[in-house]
Amino acid sequence: MNIPFGTHSHWLQPWRAYLETVPAKKFLDGIGIVFQEKQNPKLIAQMLAKHGVRHARFEISWGMLDYGDETKLITNKETEFKNRLIALKNFGIRPLILLNSNHGLPCPIKLQNKRVTTTAHIGDRKIILDSVNNLSVGYSGLSNISGKKWAAEALITEIRGNQITISKPLSKNIMAGSSIEIATLKYKPFSSPGTIDYQETLSGWFNYINTIAGFVTKTLETENNDDKGFDLEIWNELTFGSNFLNINSYYEHQLDEHYSKKDISNNLIGETARYIDNHSNDFLGVKITNGFANTIPWPASSQLPPRIHALSKHPYPKFKKYPQDEPKSKPVNALGLRDLEFQSKFTPHYSTFFPESSATGLLSSTIVRDMAPITSEVHGVDHGRYGRKISGQVVSTPIWITEANVSPSNYDPNISNERALKIKAKAAARYFCFFLNKGAERLYLFAAGGRWKDNNLAVVQENFLKYAFSNSDYPIKDDFYISPALKVLKRICDQMTLNIDSDLVDIKQLKIISITDSHNHYQFQGNNIEKHPNLYNRDVFTFLPFQVNQKKFVIPYYIMTRNLMEDMVSESFTIKINGEQLSKASVQVYDPINNRKLPVSTKYSHDNLSIKLTATDYPYLLIINNNT
């Protein structure tokens, strides 16, 4: 954790600042997926549930509400979402509903086509139409004028006769006789909290929450239950589609000089929490996560209202090649010191593309700051799992990773489906084992299928997606249809489930005393000085203990290689674990991708268990049964 905000390090590994033994039940309860299936969601849900998936996330956006009756969803979408919810319910998968307002369809809208009667040129803001019926100043506007999908992007600021004035100049000519799409928003984009416009839009947001909660509860038939059977995420990523949060983005010149996006997101989280508190019976058992935190480092556990349960994150890795992609933040060397002098700076030559990159020192905004049981400050604000206090009591705030995956075709556009599926199996095993041990309460892989394919982000194999499209019954023999990612997930779950004590409270904390090898293999080469050494494979040996019952541990372990696309040949290591309770332990090593046992040897002395084993770039499972 010794990496100040605003710095980065190729050597330091914040995730190694703590080691926790986690109940295996937390692993099993944390497995999720993004579920966007429109065609036969029943079979897809059955495939996922059979292989360990317990949670599914999908969006029902504000724009899905009917403009004329906000207590209802658009008719054609209502059936789609009902089918999806019923499929998840039938197979014991809990839905996480994403509440979002992408500016492509930000709220209930009415669409109209109007004909331009006089040619309007680039830079013009006045346009003459054949009719201005049903148009409204401040609510109606031209869509998509910048080439992006953006409803009412240029709002109408004045109507005189059949001439409209828009809030920003045209970026292309519109010829006389052309038809243009005009959207009328039910609510204005968000302006500064406290303003009349803001309160009106916020009231619409509350209508949206109420309608979605009622729709989901009714569909799941949980109206009278103490747990309504679903959870909520507030907002998606701020990196795209979020212009509706900012009234100024709809105008050429700033309309609201007091506007602050940070104020909007903080206020919207707080107001949503208050609304849910005031309607608590409608949200019994519903956990809420702050999606504004998905892609930015500023939201912190200490700032969350009591009703908000978790912070969301989206740790997608990006391909980086160093030194070309060296960030502008200040570098920290292996000694934890900043390389301040130009002559002392050194950037190793290597490439990165791996699931855990957000938990290393490569990012100034390491996810470990919010995931770890260690409280740290960023600009005076407490971050960390235990950074929040409610009524003077420390309250745990978990991370929910509501999207994550690797897309092999982004790295290699010509990659074969077979190769891509193998890469995604390694990625899935690393994502779930690492993050569900290091402080994430849930992890939702993106995505089950939808428009995604075997060579990119689909978790469900493409041949099964096609099967589900044209069949109504689950195949009697499904092995041909199971993706490698789902196979490895099921095998890990099986080891965690075997003889599990779901009520386990006496957790035995294991300690690593040492990790040694005789080969000195490394991820990158340093420059032969103490502060810039090689990053050895033993430095990124990843040890993730889960406890199944009083006597059994399942410990995923692997080398956190920097490039998942390059397969690693397995290597020998010796690890030494402290624990008097392990004196008569039996030890096995299991490879969940190849479904085989691997050789292992042990020696116990002086309260330490030495284990000689092999490791590679995806998790093997070290299974320890304590017979003491």
N, C-alpha and C positions, 0 to 999 in steps of 0.2 A: 504493500500500500504506500510505499515511500516514493510516490511520484506526484509532485505538486500539480495542481490543475494548471493547464497551460503548457505542460511539458510532455515529453514522450520518451520511451526507452525501448531499444531492441533487446535489452538484456533482462530487465526487471520483470517479474511475473506477479502482478498483484494477486492473482487467484491463489498463489501459494502462501499468502499471508495467514491463512487459516485452514484447518483440517477438521471436519466434523463428520461424525458417524450419524447417518440419517436413517430413520425407520424406512424399511422397504415399502411400507404402505404409501409413503409420500411419493415414491417413484411411480407406483401403480396408479395413484390418484392424480398424477400430474400430466398424463399423456393426452395431448389434444391435437386437433387438426383444423385447418381452415376448410370449410365445407360449403362450396358454392354450387352444389349439384342441382340442376334443373330437371334432368331426365332420370327417372326411376331412382330417386334418392334412397329408396328402401334397400336395394341390393348393395349400393355403395356403403350405406351405414352398417349393413350386416357384415360386409367384408372388414370394415374398420374395427367394429366392436370385437369381432372374432380374434383380432390381432392386437388387442390391448388398448384401443383408443377409448377414452372416457369422456372427452370434452370436444365440442365442435363450435367453431366461431363463424358467424356470417353476419352480413350487414343487412339491416332493414333501414334504409336511409329516410330522412325527413321527406324527401321528394316522393316517397311511395304513398304519402297520404293524399286522399282525395281533396281537391281544391274546394269543392262545394260542401263537403262534409268531412271535417278533420277527425271525426271519430271512426272513420273507415279507411281501409287501404284501397288503392286503385284495384279495381275488380280483377284484372288479369294477373296481378301480382299476388293478390290474397291467396289464391289457390296454390300458387307455386310455393309460397312460404309455409302454408299449412301442411302441404305434403312433406316438406323438408322437416318441419318440427315433429310431425307424427312419426316419420321414419327414425329420427333420432330417439324419440321417446321409446319406441318399440324395442330398441336395442340398447337401452340404458345409457345413452350418450347425452350428457348435459349440454344444452345450448348456451353459448355466450353471444348475446346480441350486440352488435356494434351499432351504436347511435352515432350517426354521421351526417354531414351536410356538405358533400362535395359540390363545388360551384357549378358543375355540369347540370345538376338537378338539386339545388340546395334546399328547397322547401316545396310545399305544394305550388304548382304553377299551372297557368293556362297558356297554350301555344296558339298563335294566330299567324297566318301568312297575309302579308300586305303587299300591294304592288306599288313600286316606285314609279311616279309619273314623269319625273324630270331627272336626268342623269345627275348623280351626286359623285363628286370627285374625291380623290385622296386628300385628306386634311379637312374636308367639309364636316360641319357639325349640324347643318340644317338639311333636312330631307323632306321632300313633298310626297305624300302617299295618296292612294286613291280613297282611303278612308281612315279615320282615327277612332272609329267606334270601339268601345271597350278597352281603350288604352288609358293608362293612369300615370300621371307624373310621379316619379320617384319609385314606381313599382314595375312599370313596363320598360322594356329595353331591347335593343338589337342583340342577338346572340352570336357568339363565335366570331366576332369581327377581327380578332387577332389570329385566327386559325386554330385556336384551342376550343375544346368543348366547354363553353362558359355561358350559361343562361343569363340573358339580360345584361351582358357584359357592359354595354353602353346604355345607361339608363336615360330615359326621357326626362329632360329638365323643364321643358316648356312645350305646350301645344297651342298653335295659333291657326285656326282654320284647319286645313289638312297638312300643315307644316309642323314637323316636330324638330326640336333641338335636343341633341344627345350630349352625354356627359364627357365624351372623349372623341377626338377626330377619327374619321374613317381611315383605315390603313390600305384600302383598295377602292377602286371606282365601282359604283353600282349603276348600271345602265338603266335608262328609262325602259319601263316594261318589265323589269326584273321583279321576281317575287322574293321577299325577304321574310325570315322568321323573327317574330317578336314574341318574347316571353313576358308574361305578367306574373311577378312574384307575389305570393300571398303576404309575405313579410319583407321588409327592407333588410339589406345586409346589416350585420351588427355594427353599431357605433359605440361610443364611449358609455360604460356603465353609468346608470343614473339618468340618462337622457330619456325623453319620452319615446323616441324611436327604439332605443335599446329595450325599454320595458315592454313595448309592443311586440318586438321580435322574441324577447324572452318568454312572454306569455304564449306565443306560438310554439316555442321549444317545449314548454311544459305540456301543452296539448299533445305534442308528438310523443313525449315520454309516456303520458297517460294512455294514449291509444295503443302504443306498442306493447306496454305491459299488459293491458287488458286483452289484446289479441293473442299474445303468447300464452298467458295464463288460461284463457278460454280454450285454446287449441290443445294445450297440455292437460286440460281438465284438472287444474290444481287450485281452483278458486278457493276451496275450503281447506287447503293444506297449510301447515305451518312453514313449509318450504315450497315456494312457488315453482321451483324446478328449473330456474334459468338464472343467468347472470348478465350484467351489462358492462359494456365498455363505452366510455364517453370520448368520442372523436377518434379519428384515425390519424395518419401521419400529417404533420404540419408542412412537410416538404413538397406537397403537391395538393391541388384541389381545394385549398382552404381559403380562397379569396372572400367567401361569404362572411368570414370572421372580420373583414376589414372594409368598411364602407368606402374608405379612401381609394381602394384598388379599383373601384368602379368609375372613378372620376380622373380627369386629366390633372386637375389641380386639387390639392387637399381640401376636403370638405369639412372634416372634423379635426381640428388642430390639436385637440386634447387626446386623440386616439392613441392607445398602446395595445399591441397584440398580446403582450404579457398580461395586462390588466384584464383583457377579454377572457383569455383561457383560465386564469385564476378565478375570475368572477363566475364564469360559466360552470366550473367545477363546484364552487361553493354554493351557487344557487341551485344547481341540480341536486346536490346533497341535501339542501334544506327542503326542497320540494319533496324528495323521497322520504325524509324524516317526517314531514307533515302529512304524508299519505302512507305511513309505515305499514298498515295492514295490507296494502296492495303490493308490497315488496318484501314480504317475510322470506327470510332465507336467501335473498338476492344479494350477491356480492358485486361490488362495483369497482372497476379499475379505471385509472386516469390515463386515457389514450393520448392526451396531449404530450405525454412524456415519451411516446414511442421512439422518436428520432432526435430528441434534444436532451441535453444533460441538466437543464436548470431545475425542473420540478424535483422536489425532494420529499421524503417521507415526513419530515418535520412540518411541512406546509399543508399536509392533507387534512381536510375535515374528518371528523371521527367516522362518518358514514362511508367514506371511501376506503376500500379494503387494500388495494394494491396499486402499484405503478406498472404501467405497460412499457415494454421495450421490443424493438424489432432489430435484432443483431444479425443482419445480413452481411456476409463478408464481401469485400471488394478485392478484385485482383490488384495486387501492388507489386511493383518491381523496384527494388532499391539498388543503388541510391537515387534513381530517377524520381521516385515518388516520395522522397523524404519530406515529411510535413514541415510547415513553417514554424511550428511550436519548438520550444527550446529542448535540445536533447539532454537526456540524463544517462550517464554511463553505468557500468556494472557495479560501481562503488556507491551508487545512489547520488552522485554529484553531477552538477551541470557542467557540460563542456562549454565553457564561456569563451575561451580563446580560439581563434580561427585555426591555429596550428594544432590544437588538441582534438578537434572534431574528427570523428571517423564514422562513416556509415558503411555497414557491411553490404556485400553484394549477394542478394538472394531475392526470391519472390515469395509472396504470401497469398494464400487463398484457403482459409480454414475456418471452421464454425466458431471457434472460441476466440477469434481475433479481438473481439470487443472486450474480452476479459484480461487481455494482456496489457503491457505497457505501450503498445503501438499507438493507442489512441489516448489523447489527453482526457477524453470523456469516458474512460473505462467504466463498463457496466458494474464492475466490482464495487465502486463507490456506493451504489445503491443496493447491491445484492448482499454485501458482506455483513457479518455480525459486528463490524467495527465502525464506529461513528466517526466521520470526518467532515471537515468544513469546506465549502466552496463559497467564497465571498460572504462569509459570515453565516451561511445557512447550513444546518446539520443534514448530512446525507447518511444513509445506511439503514440496514434492516431494523435497528433499534434506535433510530434517530428521532422517533416521534413520541411525544408524551401527551396523554389525555388525562386531565384532572390530576396531574402530577405523577401518573403511572406510565412507565415505558410500555409501549404497545408495538408489537412486531408488525412490520409492513413488508409483505413479500413482493417480489417481482413476478409479474405474469408476462411471459414472452408470448405475445399474441400473434406474431408472425416471425418465421425464420426458416431458412433453407439455403441450399446452394443450387445453382443452375449450371450444370456442367457445360451446356452449349454456349453459355456466356463466355466461358474460358476457351472452349474449342468448338467453333461452329460446325465442324465436320465430325464431331464425336459420334460414334455408333451408339444406338440405343442400348445395346448390351453393356458397353463400357459405362455409359452414363448411369444406368441402373445400379451398377456395382459401386460407383462413386457415391450415389445417393444413399446406399445402404450404410456405407462408412459414415457419411455425414449424419444420418438419422441416429445411429448408435452413439456417436460423439455428442450430438446436441442433447439428447435426452439424458444420457448418463452424466454429462458434465453439469449442465445447468440445474437439473433437478437435485443434484447433490450440493451445489455451491450456493443455493439460496433462492432459486426460482421455485415458485409453488406450482406453476403450470407452464407448459410449453406447447404451443400450437404450431405444428409444421405447416408451411404453406406449399402446396394446397392438395386436397384430395385428388381433384382432377379438373373439372371444368374445361377451360380452353387449353390447359397445360398438357404437355406430352412427356413421353419417356425420357427424352434427351434434355428436358429442362426441369420444371418444378413439380410435375405430377408425382404424388406419393403412391396412388393407386395405379397399377400397371394399365397401360393403354388398351391392351386386349380385353381387360375386364370392363373398362369404361364402355367399349364397343358392345361387349356382351350385355351389359346392363341396359343399354339403349334399346335393344331388341328382344329382351327376355324379361319375364316376370318372376321366375323362380331362381333361387340361388343354385349354382351348379353342385351336383352331388359330389363330384371330384373337382376341387378348386385349385390344386397345386399349380396347374398350368397358368393360372391367372394371378397368382400372388407375387407381388413385387418383392425383390430382395430386401427393400427397406422394411416392409411389413413382416417378412419372415424373421429378420434379425430382431425386430422389436418384440415379436411374439416369443422368441427363444429367451430373450432377456427377461421378459415378464414371467415366463414359466419358472425360471430359476428364482426370481424374487417371490413368487407365489408359493412355491413348494414349502410346506410346513410353516407358513407365515402366521405370526401372532399379530393380528390386526389391532390389538389393544396394548401392544408393547409400550412400556413407559421407562423401563430400566435400560437406558441406552449406554452401552460401553464404548467410550471414546478411545479409538485406536490411535497410536502415535507412530509416525515413521521416524526411526532413528537414523537410518542412512540408506542411500541408494548408490550402488557402485557397479562398475563394469570394467572390463579389461580391454575394450576396443577403442574407447575415446571417440566414437562417431559423433558427428555434430550436425546442426541445422545450418549454421553458417560459420565462416572463418573470421576470426578477429585479426588484430594487427600485432599480436604477440606482446602486448603490454597489459598490465594488470587491470586497467579500467576498460579495456576493449578486448576481452578474451573471446575464444570460440564459444558459441552457444551449444553446449554439449547436449546430446539426447537425454542424458540423465538429468539435466537441468529442466527439462520439460516432461519428465516422467510424471504421468497424471494418475493419481491414486484416489479413488472415490468410494469410500466405504458406506455400504448400506447394511443395516442389521435386520434380519428376517424374524428371528426369535431370540430367546435367551442364549442359545448356543450357536446360532448360524449367522454368518456374515456372507454377503455377496458383494465383491469389490471389483467393479469395472476398473481396468487400468490400461494405459496405452502411452505411446509417445505422441505428444501434441505436435505433430509435424506441421511445418509452416505452409506446405502446399499439398492439399488433399489430392490433387490430380496426379501426384507422383507417388506411386506405391512404394512402401518401405518393406524391405526384407526384414523378417523378424530377427531380433538380437537378444543376447543373454544379459540379464541383470541379476543382481542380488539385492534384495530389500530386507531390511531389518525392522521388525515391528515390536514395539514395547507392549508387554501385557502378560502379567502373571497368569491370567485366565487362559492363556493359549498354550500352556505347558503340554497338554495332551491333545492338541488340535490335530484333526485330519484335514489335509489340504488337497484341493483339486484345482485345475485350470481348464476352463472351457472356452472354446472359440465359437461364438454364436453366429458368425457368418458362415463358417464351413461346417458347423454342427459336429464338432469333434472335441475330444479331450486331448490335452497337451501334456507333455512331461513336466514334472516339477519335483524338486527335492527340498527338504526342510531340515533344520537343525535348531534345537532349543537349548539355550544356555543363558544363565544370569538374567532371567526374566525377559529375555528377548527371543523372538522367533525369527530366524534367518530363512529366507525363501529364495531359492535359485529358480528363475523362471525365464521365459522368453516374452518379448513384447513387440508389438508392431504399431501401425498407425491407426488402428481402430481398437475398441475395447475387447480384450479378453476378460473373462470373469474369473477372479480368484475366489474360490468358494471355501470358506473356513468353517468347519464344524468343531466346536469346542466340546470335547468329551470329558473335561475336568469335572 
